[in-house]
Amino acid sequence: PGVEVIDPLAWAMNEYLPTVLAPGLTQEAAFKDDVIVKDIFRNVVRLAKECDLVVSNLPTASMGSAVEVWEAKNSNRYVLTISPLR
């Protein structure tokens, strides 16, 4: 109750991309556009800093996820990681 789950990829695909896709630009092409990718990354990191709890699935090392976790921790958010890494 009272919980909102934010999936960064779903957020990018469903909320962000529809607002920036130029006519004829596919989602695949958008993910190759450095300006769009940088803006998505900034927004996902911002979301991590604002959440009460961040759950990060890390099946392999990920610099993007590491930044999200780092920023969430620096913002005094709870962080749980799921990972086979040691």
C-alpha positions as CSV (number, residue, x, y, z in Angstrom):
1,P,0.0,0.0,0.0
2,G,1.3,3.4,-0.9
3,V,4.2,2.0,-2.9
4,E,5.2,3.1,-6.3
5,V,7.6,0.8,-8.2
6,I,9.8,2.6,-10.9
7,D,11.5,0.4,-13.4
8,P,14.1,2.6,-15.1
9,L,13.9,0.9,-18.5
10,A,10.1,1.0,-18.5
11,W,10.2,4.7,-17.4
12,A,12.5,5.5,-20.3
13,M,10.4,3.5,-22.9
14,N,6.9,4.6,-21.7
15,E,7.3,8.0,-20.2
16,Y,10.5,9.7,-21.5
17,L,11.0,8.5,-25.1
18,P,7.4,9.4,-26.3
19,T,8.2,13.0,-25.3
20,V,11.4,13.3,-27.3
21,L,11.0,11.0,-30.3
22,A,11.1,13.0,-33.4
23,P,8.8,11.8,-36.2
24,G,10.3,8.8,-37.9
25,L,12.9,8.2,-35.1
26,T,12.6,4.7,-33.7
27,Q,13.3,3.7,-30.1
28,E,16.3,1.7,-31.4
29,A,17.7,4.9,-33.0
30,A,17.0,6.9,-29.9
31,F,19.1,4.6,-27.8
32,K,22.0,5.4,-30.1
33,D,21.6,9.1,-29.7
34,D,24.2,10.3,-27.1
35,V,22.1,13.3,-26.1
36,I,19.0,11.2,-25.4
37,V,21.0,8.4,-23.6
38,K,22.7,11.0,-21.4
39,D,19.4,12.6,-20.5
40,I,17.8,9.3,-19.7
41,F,20.8,8.4,-17.5
42,R,20.6,11.8,-15.7
43,N,16.9,11.2,-15.0
44,V,17.3,7.7,-13.8
45,V,20.0,8.8,-11.4
46,R,17.8,11.6,-10.2
47,L,15.0,9.0,-9.6
48,A,17.4,6.8,-7.6
49,K,18.3,9.8,-5.4
50,E,14.6,10.6,-4.8
51,C,13.4,7.0,-4.0
52,D,12.9,5.8,-0.5
53,L,14.4,2.4,-1.5
54,V,16.5,1.3,-4.5
55,V,16.6,-2.4,-5.4
56,S,19.4,-3.0,-7.9
57,N,19.7,-6.2,-9.8
58,L,23.3,-6.7,-10.7
59,P,23.8,-10.1,-12.5
60,T,27.1,-8.6,-13.9
61,A,29.1,-5.5,-13.1
62,S,27.4,-2.4,-14.4
63,M,28.8,1.2,-14.2
64,G,25.4,2.7,-14.8
65,S,23.9,0.7,-11.8
66,A,27.0,1.5,-9.7
67,V,26.3,5.3,-10.3
68,E,22.7,4.8,-9.3
69,V,23.6,2.9,-6.2
70,W,26.3,5.5,-5.3
71,E,24.0,8.4,-5.7
72,A,21.2,6.8,-3.8
73,K,23.5,6.0,-0.9
74,N,24.9,9.5,-0.9
75,S,21.3,10.7,-0.6
76,N,20.7,8.5,2.4
77,R,18.4,6.1,0.6
78,Y,18.1,2.5,1.4
79,V,19.8,0.3,-1.2
80,L,19.4,-3.5,-1.7
81,T,21.5,-5.3,-4.3
82,I,20.8,-8.6,-5.8
83,S,24.0,-10.1,-7.2
84,P,26.1,-13.2,-7.5
85,L,29.1,-10.9,-7.4
86,R,31.3,-10.8,-4.3
